[in-house]
C-alpha cells in the first residue's frame, strides 16, 4: 500500500514518538484500502498491451506468445514484493513514485543526478514539513526514474551472456533451466516484465506528486478512486481500447533522450493532467485534513459512485494506460537492441515466473542504511 508506506515513512523520521507511530500504523491499516497503482487489472492490461506494440520483429514474436506472462510479471512488485517483510519493503516501496516537492522541486524542475541530490539534500529540512529532516533522498523523494533506469541497465548487461550462449539444440536442452541461453532469456523476460510495473506507475498522475491522494486540495481519496474503483467499472474491451489508442501515438515528445530523461518527461505528461482529473472528480463533499495532538486526521471526500461517472473518466484513463503501454514497448525495443538482439524465439522453456527474487535498488540498499 503506497499510502501506508509513505505515512509510516514520515512517522519513522520522528523518533521521539513511537506510540504516535504505532497508533497511526493501526489507524492506517484499518482505514486504507489496498491501493496499488492501477490495481492488478490496470498493470496487467498495460503490460499485455505493450507486448503487441513492440517494433522489433524477433522481440514481438517472443512477447506476443506471452502477453499473460508479461501481465503477471507487471504485478510482481505489488502482489509478491509488497508481501515480503523488512528490507524488501523499506527499499522497494519508494521505487513506485516520485515526490519532488519535499526537496523544493516539481517533476519539471528536478535534476536527474541522484548522487548529487543525496549530497545536497540529506540532512536538510523537508520542504513540506520543516520539522522533519531528509534522512534518505531515495526513500523520501521516491525513485521511480532511477528504478526504471536500473532495469534498463540490467537488460543491456545481458548482451555478453547472449553472445556467448548457444541456443538449445533439442527438446532436452530447451527444458534445461540451467542452460546459459535459457537462464539469460528467462532473466530478460522477468526483468522486462517487472520493469513494466514502474513504467506504468509513472503514467499514473498521482504517483508524480507529494499530494498523492488529493488532501491538500479537498480531493482526498482520489488516488484509489481513479486507479482502482473507476478502472473496475470499465468493460471487458479495456485491452483493445488501450491498444487502439496507443497505436495512434507517434514518437511522443517524452520518448527522447536517455532513459532518465524519458522517465522525467513521461512523468511531466502525467503530472500535467492532475488538474484535469480534479476537475472531473465528482465531489459531493470535500475531504478534510486537520491536526489533533500532533497527528493528521483525514476524512476522505464524498463523491459519486464510479458507475455514475465512468463515461466521463474513461477517455483519460485510456490515455494514461495507452501512454504507459507505448512507453513500455518503446523501452523494451531499446533494451532488446542493447542486449544484442538475441534470438529469443529459440527459448522454449515451460518455466513460469510465479515468483521472482526481489532486486534491490542499486542506488539505495541495506548497506546504505
C-alpha positions as CSV (number, residue, x, y, z in Angstrom):
1,X,0.0,0.0,0.0
2,X,1.8,3.1,-1.2
3,X,-0.3,5.4,1.1
4,X,0.6,3.4,4.1
5,X,4.3,3.2,3.3
6,X,4.5,7.0,2.8
7,X,2.8,7.6,6.1
8,X,4.9,5.2,8.1
9,X,8.0,6.6,6.4
10,X,7.2,10.1,7.6
11,X,6.5,8.9,11.2
12,X,9.7,6.9,11.3
13,X,11.7,10.1,10.9
14,X,10.1,11.3,14.2
15,X,12.0,9.0,16.6
16,X,10.6,10.8,19.7
17,X,7.1,9.4,19.3
18,X,6.9,5.6,19.0
19,X,3.4,5.5,20.4
20,X,2.2,8.1,17.9
21,X,3.7,6.0,15.1
22,X,2.2,2.8,16.4
23,X,-1.2,4.3,16.7
24,X,-1.0,5.9,13.3
25,X,0.0,2.5,11.8
26,X,-3.0,0.9,13.4
27,X,-5.4,3.6,12.2
28,X,-4.0,3.5,8.7
29,X,-4.1,-0.3,8.5
30,X,-7.8,-0.2,9.3
31,X,-8.7,2.8,7.2
32,X,-6.6,2.3,4.0
33,X,-7.9,0.2,1.2
34,X,-5.4,-1.8,-0.9
35,X,-4.2,0.9,-3.2
36,X,-1.6,-0.2,-5.7
37,X,-1.0,1.9,-8.8
38,X,-3.6,0.9,-11.4
39,X,-4.5,-2.2,-9.3
40,X,-3.9,-5.6,-10.7
41,X,-6.1,-5.2,-13.7
42,X,-4.6,-1.9,-14.8
43,X,-1.0,-3.1,-14.6
44,X,-1.8,-6.4,-16.3
45,X,-3.5,-4.5,-19.1
46,X,-0.6,-2.1,-19.7
47,X,2.0,-4.9,-19.9
48,X,-0.2,-7.1,-22.0
49,X,-0.8,-4.3,-24.5
50,X,2.9,-3.5,-24.6
51,X,3.6,-7.0,-25.8
52,X,1.7,-6.2,-29.0
53,X,3.2,-2.8,-29.5
54,X,6.9,-3.6,-29.8
55,X,8.5,-2.9,-33.2
56,X,11.5,-5.3,-33.2
57,X,10.2,-8.4,-35.1
58,X,12.0,-11.1,-33.1
59,X,11.1,-9.5,-29.8
60,X,7.5,-9.1,-30.9
61,X,7.3,-12.8,-31.8
62,X,8.7,-13.7,-28.4
63,X,6.3,-11.4,-26.4
64,X,3.1,-12.0,-28.4
65,X,3.1,-15.6,-27.3
66,X,3.5,-14.4,-23.6
67,X,1.2,-11.5,-23.0
68,X,-0.3,-13.2,-20.0
69,X,3.2,-13.8,-18.6
70,X,4.1,-10.1,-19.0
71,X,0.8,-9.1,-17.3
72,X,1.7,-11.3,-14.4
73,X,5.2,-10.1,-14.1
74,X,4.0,-6.5,-14.2
75,X,2.2,-7.1,-10.9
76,X,5.0,-8.9,-9.1
77,X,6.2,-5.7,-7.3
78,X,2.7,-5.3,-5.8
79,X,1.5,-8.8,-5.2
80,X,4.7,-10.5,-4.2
81,X,7.3,-8.0,-3.2
82,X,4.9,-5.9,-1.1
83,X,4.0,-9.0,0.9
84,X,7.6,-9.5,1.9
85,X,8.9,-8.0,5.2
86,X,11.8,-5.9,6.2
87,X,14.3,-4.5,3.8
88,X,12.3,-5.5,0.7
89,X,9.6,-3.0,1.8
90,X,12.0,-0.4,3.1
91,X,13.9,-0.1,-0.1
92,X,11.4,-1.4,-2.6
93,X,8.3,0.7,-1.9
94,X,9.8,4.2,-2.6
95,X,10.6,3.0,-6.1
96,X,7.0,3.3,-7.2
97,X,6.7,7.1,-7.1
98,X,8.4,10.5,-7.1
99,X,7.6,13.3,-4.6
100,X,9.9,16.1,-5.7
101,X,8.1,18.7,-3.7
102,X,9.8,17.5,-0.5
103,X,13.1,19.0,-1.7
104,X,11.5,22.0,-3.4
105,X,11.1,20.7,-6.9
106,X,8.4,19.5,-9.3
107,X,8.7,16.9,-12.0
108,X,9.5,19.7,-14.4
109,X,12.5,21.1,-12.4
110,X,14.0,18.2,-10.6
111,X,17.6,17.3,-11.5
112,X,18.4,13.7,-12.5
113,X,21.8,13.3,-10.8
114,X,20.7,11.2,-7.8
115,X,24.1,11.2,-6.2
116,X,24.2,15.0,-6.2
117,X,20.7,15.1,-4.8
118,X,21.8,12.9,-2.0
119,X,24.8,15.1,-1.3
120,X,22.8,18.3,-1.5
121,X,19.7,17.4,0.4
122,X,20.5,14.7,3.0
123,X,20.1,16.3,6.4
124,X,18.2,19.3,5.1
125,X,14.6,20.2,6.2
126,X,11.7,18.6,4.3
127,X,10.2,21.4,2.4
128,X,6.7,20.2,3.2
129,X,7.3,19.7,6.9
130,X,10.2,21.7,8.2
131,X,10.1,19.7,11.5
132,X,11.3,16.7,9.5
133,X,14.8,16.2,8.1
134,X,15.7,14.4,4.9
135,X,17.4,11.3,6.1
136,X,17.2,9.4,2.8
137,X,16.6,11.1,-0.5
138,X,15.6,8.0,-2.5
139,X,13.4,6.7,0.3
140,X,11.5,10.0,0.9
141,X,11.7,11.6,-2.5
142,X,10.8,8.4,-4.3
143,X,12.9,6.9,-7.0
144,X,10.8,5.6,-9.9
145,X,13.0,7.3,-12.6
146,X,16.2,5.6,-11.3
147,X,14.4,2.2,-10.8
148,X,13.4,2.1,-14.5
149,X,17.0,3.1,-15.4
150,X,18.3,0.3,-13.2
151,X,16.2,-2.3,-15.0
152,X,17.2,-1.0,-18.4
153,X,20.9,-1.4,-17.4
154,X,20.3,-4.9,-16.2
155,X,18.7,-5.8,-19.6
156,X,21.6,-4.2,-21.5
157,X,24.1,-6.1,-19.4
158,X,22.8,-9.4,-20.7
159,X,24.4,-8.8,-24.1
160,X,27.6,-10.7,-23.2
161,X,25.7,-13.8,-21.9
162,X,23.6,-13.9,-25.0
163,X,26.5,-13.5,-27.4
164,X,28.4,-16.4,-25.7
165,X,25.5,-18.7,-25.2
166,X,24.5,-21.4,-27.7
167,X,20.8,-21.7,-28.4
168,X,19.1,-25.0,-27.4
169,X,19.7,-27.8,-29.9
170,X,17.0,-30.3,-28.9
171,X,14.0,-30.7,-26.6
172,X,16.1,-31.8,-23.7
173,X,18.1,-28.6,-23.9
174,X,15.0,-26.5,-24.4
175,X,13.8,-27.5,-20.9
176,X,17.1,-27.3,-19.2
177,X,16.7,-24.3,-17.0
178,X,20.5,-24.3,-16.2
179,X,21.4,-23.8,-19.9
180,X,23.1,-20.4,-20.2
181,X,20.9,-19.3,-23.0
182,X,17.7,-20.3,-21.2
183,X,18.8,-18.6,-18.0
184,X,19.6,-15.4,-19.8
185,X,16.4,-15.4,-21.8
186,X,14.4,-16.0,-18.6
187,X,16.2,-13.1,-16.9
188,X,15.4,-10.9,-19.8
189,X,11.8,-11.9,-19.7
190,X,11.4,-11.4,-15.9
191,X,13.4,-8.1,-15.8
192,X,11.5,-6.6,-18.7
193,X,8.1,-7.6,-17.2
194,X,8.9,-6.3,-13.8
195,X,10.2,-3.0,-15.2
196,X,6.8,-2.6,-16.8
197,X,5.3,-2.1,-13.3
198,X,7.4,1.1,-12.7
199,X,6.8,2.5,-16.2
200,X,3.0,2.1,-15.5
201,X,3.4,3.7,-12.1
202,X,4.9,6.8,-13.7
203,X,1.9,7.2,-16.1
204,X,-0.5,7.5,-13.1
205,X,-0.6,11.2,-12.3
206,X,-0.9,10.8,-8.5
207,X,2.5,8.9,-8.5
208,X,4.2,12.1,-9.5
209,X,3.4,14.4,-6.6
210,X,3.6,14.5,-2.8
211,X,-0.1,15.3,-2.8
212,X,-0.6,11.8,-3.9
213,X,-4.2,11.5,-2.5
214,X,-5.5,15.0,-3.1
215,X,-5.9,16.0,0.5
216,X,-4.1,19.3,0.0
217,X,-6.9,20.5,-2.3
218,X,-10.1,18.8,-0.8
219,X,-9.9,15.8,-3.2
220,X,-8.8,13.3,-0.5
221,X,-9.2,9.7,-1.6
222,X,-8.9,10.5,-5.3
223,X,-5.9,8.2,-5.8
224,X,-7.6,4.8,-5.4
225,X,-10.8,6.2,-6.7
226,X,-9.1,6.9,-10.0
227,X,-6.8,3.9,-10.4
228,X,-8.9,1.2,-9.0
229,X,-12.6,2.0,-8.4
230,X,-13.1,3.6,-11.8
231,X,-10.9,1.1,-13.7
232,X,-13.1,-1.7,-12.2
233,X,-16.1,-0.2,-14.0
234,X,-14.5,-0.4,-17.4
235,X,-15.9,-3.2,-19.6
236,X,-14.1,-6.2,-20.9
237,X,-12.8,-4.5,-24.0
238,X,-10.3,-2.4,-22.0
239,X,-7.2,-4.0,-23.6
240,X,-8.4,-3.4,-27.2
241,X,-9.2,0.3,-26.3
242,X,-5.7,0.8,-24.8
243,X,-4.1,-0.8,-27.9
244,X,-6.1,1.2,-30.3
245,X,-5.2,4.5,-28.5
246,X,-1.6,3.5,-28.1
247,X,-1.3,2.9,-31.9
248,X,-2.2,6.5,-32.6
249,X,0.8,7.8,-30.7
250,X,3.7,8.7,-33.0
251,X,7.1,9.3,-31.3
252,X,5.7,11.4,-28.4
253,X,8.0,14.2,-27.1
254,X,8.5,12.3,-23.9
255,X,10.3,9.4,-25.7
256,X,13.6,11.3,-26.4
257,X,16.9,11.2,-24.7
258,X,18.3,8.9,-22.1
259,X,16.1,6.6,-20.0
260,X,16.2,9.1,-17.1
261,X,15.3,11.9,-19.4
262,X,12.5,9.9,-20.9
263,X,11.1,9.0,-17.5
264,X,11.2,12.6,-16.3
265,X,9.4,13.8,-19.4
266,X,6.9,11.0,-19.1
267,X,6.1,11.9,-15.5
268,X,5.6,15.6,-16.5
269,X,3.0,14.5,-19.0
270,X,1.2,12.7,-16.2
271,X,1.7,15.4,-13.7
272,X,0.2,18.0,-16.1
273,X,-3.1,16.0,-16.1
274,X,-3.7,16.3,-12.4
275,X,-5.8,19.5,-12.8
276,X,-8.0,17.7,-15.4
277,X,-8.6,14.8,-13.0
278,X,-9.5,17.1,-10.2
279,X,-11.9,19.0,-12.4
280,X,-13.6,15.6,-13.3
281,X,-13.7,14.5,-9.7
282,X,-17.4,14.2,-8.8
283,X,-17.1,15.5,-5.3
284,X,-20.3,15.8,-3.2
285,X,-18.4,16.9,0.0
286,X,-14.7,17.9,0.1
287,X,-12.2,15.9,2.1
288,X,-11.0,17.3,5.4
289,X,-7.5,17.4,6.8
290,X,-6.9,18.5,10.4
291,X,-4.3,18.1,13.0
292,X,-5.1,16.9,16.5
293,X,-2.5,16.3,19.2
294,X,0.3,16.3,16.6
295,X,-1.5,13.8,14.3
296,X,-3.1,14.5,10.9
297,X,-6.6,13.3,10.8
298,X,-8.0,12.7,7.3
299,X,-11.6,12.3,6.2
300,X,-11.9,11.3,2.5
301,X,-14.1,13.3,0.2
302,X,-17.6,12.0,-0.5
303,X,-18.1,11.5,-4.2
304,X,-20.4,9.9,-6.7
305,X,-20.3,6.2,-7.3
306,X,-17.8,5.2,-10.1
307,X,-20.6,3.7,-12.2
308,X,-22.3,7.1,-12.4
309,X,-19.3,8.9,-13.9
310,X,-17.1,6.3,-15.6
311,X,-18.1,7.5,-19.1
312,X,-16.5,10.9,-18.3
313,X,-13.4,9.4,-16.9
314,X,-12.9,6.6,-19.5
315,X,-11.0,8.7,-22.1
316,X,-8.4,10.0,-19.7
317,X,-7.9,6.5,-18.1
318,X,-7.4,5.0,-21.6
319,X,-5.0,7.9,-22.4
320,X,-2.8,7.2,-19.4
321,X,-2.8,3.5,-19.8
322,X,-2.0,3.8,-23.6
323,X,0.9,6.1,-22.9
324,X,2.3,3.6,-20.4
325,X,1.9,0.7,-22.9
326,X,3.6,2.7,-25.7
327,X,6.4,3.8,-23.5
328,X,7.0,0.3,-22.1
329,X,7.1,-1.2,-25.6
330,X,9.5,1.6,-26.7
331,X,11.8,0.8,-23.8
332,X,11.6,-3.0,-24.4
333,X,12.6,-2.4,-28.0
334,X,15.5,-0.3,-26.9
335,X,16.6,-2.8,-24.2
336,X,16.4,-5.7,-26.8
337,X,18.7,-3.8,-29.1
338,X,21.1,-3.1,-26.3
339,X,21.1,-6.8,-25.4
340,X,22.4,-7.6,-28.9
341,X,19.1,-8.6,-30.5
342,X,19.2,-12.2,-29.3
343,X,17.2,-15.0,-31.0
344,X,14.6,-15.1,-28.2
345,X,12.3,-17.3,-30.3
346,X,14.8,-20.2,-29.5
347,X,13.6,-20.0,-25.9
348,X,11.1,-22.8,-25.5
349,X,11.2,-23.5,-21.7
350,X,8.0,-24.1,-19.8
351,X,9.4,-22.4,-16.7
352,X,6.9,-19.8,-15.5
353,X,7.8,-16.9,-13.2
354,X,5.3,-17.4,-10.5
355,X,7.7,-15.7,-8.1
356,X,10.8,-13.5,-8.8
357,X,13.5,-12.7,-6.3
358,X,13.5,-9.1,-5.1
359,X,16.0,-6.9,-6.9
360,X,17.4,-4.3,-4.5
361,X,17.7,-0.8,-5.9
362,X,21.4,-0.3,-6.9
363,X,21.2,3.3,-5.8
364,X,19.9,2.5,-2.3
365,X,20.0,-0.7,-0.3
366,X,20.7,-2.3,3.1
367,X,24.3,-1.3,3.1
368,X,23.3,2.3,2.8
369,X,21.0,2.4,5.9
